[in-house]
């Protein structure tokens, strides 16, 4: 079963779009709202996934694979590269 983690901010329209796409793909996800911990989230993800400069939301991880933001998710979906990550 696929599992995703999505880091969001309450007022982010791209976060809403990302969650909508994940739901459409029937990918279960855990949402972590970063309204009170945005800088900490950026630093932690930058270190954990060796991706310096993370400074936006959403940040999406699927099946322990770092995807990136909404544009990255949408691109992977449209080019079928997301199929390689989804079981």
GUPA-28429 format. One record per atom (N, C-alpha, C): x, y, z; residue in one letter. Coordinates in steps of 0.1 Angstrom, whole numbers, padded with zeros to 4 digits, always signed. Example, Ala and Ser with C-alpha at 12.3 -4.5 7.8 and 13.67 -1.06 7.14 Angstrom:
<rs>
+0132-0057+0078A +0123-0045+0078A +0132-0033+0078A +0128-0022+0071S +0137-0011+0071S +0129+0000+0079S 
</rs>
This chain:
<rs>
+0008-0012+0000X +0000+0000+0000X +0009+0012+0000X +0005+0022-0008X +0013+0034-0009X +0011+0043+0003X +0021+0050+0007X +0020+0059+0018X +0028+0072+0015X +0022+0083+0017X +0028+0096+0015X +0028+0105+0027X +0037+0113+0028X +0037+0124+0038X +0038+0137+0030X +0029+0146+0034X +0029+0159+0028X +0029+0170+0038X +0039+0179+0037X +0041+0190+0046X +0034+0202+0040X +0025+0209+0047X +0017+0219+0042X +0017+0232+0051X +0011+0242+0045X +0007+0254+0052X -0008+0256+0050X -0015+0262+0059X -0029+0263+0059X -0034+0270+0046X -0027+0281+0043X -0032+0290+0032X -0026+0287+0018X -0020+0276+0017X -0012+0272+0004X -0021+0266-0006X -0024+0272-0017X -0032+0266-0028X -0025+0254-0034X -0012+0254-0035X -0005+0242-0041X -0006+0230-0032X -0007+0232-0019X -0009+0221-0010X -0023+0215-0012X -0033+0223-0014X -0046+0218-0017X -0046+0210-0030X -0039+0215-0040X -0038+0208-0053X -0031+0195-0052X -0020+0195-0044X -0013+0182-0042X -0021+0172-0035X -0028+0176-0024X -0037+0166-0017X -0048+0161-0026X -0053+0170-0035X -0064+0165-0044X -0058+0155-0054X -0046+0157-0059X -0040+0147-0068X -0037+0134-0061X -0032+0135-0049X -0029+0123-0042X -0042+0115-0039X -0052+0122-0035X -0065+0115-0033X -0070+0109-0046X -0069+0116-0057X -0073+0110-0070X -0065+0098-0074X -0053+0097-0070X -0044+0086-0072X -0046+0075-0062X -0055+0077-0052X -0057+0068-0041X -0045+0065-0033X -0037+0075-0031X -0025+0074-0022X -0029+0079-0008X -0028+0071+0001X -0030+0075+0015X -0019+0084+0019X -0022+0095+0026X -0012+0104+0031X -0014+0109+0045X -0003+0112+0051X -0003+0119+0064X +0001+0133+0062X -0007+0142+0066X -0005+0156+0064X +0002+0162+0077X +0012+0170+0075X +0019+0177+0086X +0018+0192+0083X +0010+0199+0091X +0009+0213+0089X +0021+0220+0096X +0027+0229+0089X +0039+0235+0093X +0037+0250+0096X +0025+0254+0099X +0022+0268+0102X +0031+0273+0113X +0034+0265+0123X +0042+0269+0135X +0056+0264+0134X +0060+0257+0124X +0073+0251+0124X +0079+0251+0110X +0076+0261+0102X +0080+0261+0087X +0096+0260+0086X +0103+0269+0093X +0117+0269+0092X +0124+0256+0096X +0118+0250+0107X +0123+0237+0112X +0121+0226+0101X +0109+0226+0095X +0106+0216+0085X +0115+0217+0073X +0118+0230+0069X +0127+0232+0058X +0141+0226+0061X +0146+0230+0073X +0159+0225+0077X +0160+0210+0078X +0150+0204+0085X +0150+0189+0087X +0149+0182+0073X +0140+0186+0064X +0139+0179+0052X +0152+0181+0043X +0157+0193+0043X +0170+0196+0036X +0181+0186+0040X +0182+0184+0053X +0192+0175+0058X +0189+0160+0056X +0177+0157+0058X +0173+0142+0057X +0174+0137+0043X +0170+0145+0033X +0170+0141+0019X +0181+0147+0011X +0191+0154+0018X +0202+0160+0011X +0198+0169+0000X +0188+0177+0003X +0182+0187-0007X +0184+0201-0001X +0195+0207-0002X +0197+0220+0003X +0188+0230-0003X +0183+0240+0005X +0175+0251+0000X +0160+0248+0000X +0155+0238+0006X +0141+0236+0006X +0135+0248+0013X +0125+0255+0007X +0119+0267+0012X +0105+0269+0008X +0098+0259+0004X +0084+0260-0001X +0076+0248+0004X +0063+0250+0003X +0054+0239+0005X +0045+0238-0007X +0039+0226-0009X +0041+0214-0002X +0054+0208-0004X +0058+0199+0005X +0069+0190+0004X +0063+0176+0005X +0066+0168-0005X +0059+0155-0006X +0069+0144-0007X +0067+0134+0001X +0075+0121+0002X +0065+0110-0001X +0068+0101-0010X +0059+0090-0013X +0068+0077-0012X +0063+0068-0003X +0070+0055-0001X +0085+0057+0001X +0087+0067+0010X +0101+0071+0014X +0110+0076+0003X +0103+0080-0008X +0111+0087-0019X +0107+0102-0019X +0117+0110-0018X +0115+0125-0019X +0110+0129-0033X +0098+0135-0033X +0092+0139-0046X +0095+0154-0048X +0093+0162-0038X +0095+0177-0040X +0082+0184-0037X +0079+0194-0045X +0067+0202-0044X +0056+0197-0054X +0046+0206-0055X +0034+0202-0063X +0038+0201-0078X +0046+0210-0083X +0050+0210-0097X +0058+0197-0100X +0066+0193-0090X +0074+0180-0092X +0064+0168-0093X +0055+0168-0083X +0045+0157-0083X +0037+0157-0096X +0032+0168-0100X +0024+0169-0113X +0032+0164-0125X +0045+0168-0125X +0053+0164-0137X +0056+0149-0136X +0058+0144-0125X +0060+0129-0124X +0048+0122-0128X +0036+0127-0124X +0024+0121-0127X +0021+0121-0143X +0023+0133-0149X +0021+0134-0163X +0031+0126-0172X +0043+0124-0167X +0053+0117-0174X +0054+0102-0171X +0045+0098-0162X +0043+0084-0158X +0055+0080-0149X +0064+0089-0145X +0075+0085-0136X +0070+0082-0122X +0058+0087-0118X +0052+0084-0105X +0048+0070-0104X +0045+0064-0115X +0041+0049-0116X +0053+0041-0110X +0065+0045-0112X +0077+0037-0107X +0078+0037-0092X +0072+0047-0086X +0073+0049-0071X +0060+0042-0065X +0049+0043-0071X +0037+0037-0066X +0036+0022-0068X +0032+0015-0058X +0032+0000-0058X +0018-0004-0063X 
</rs>
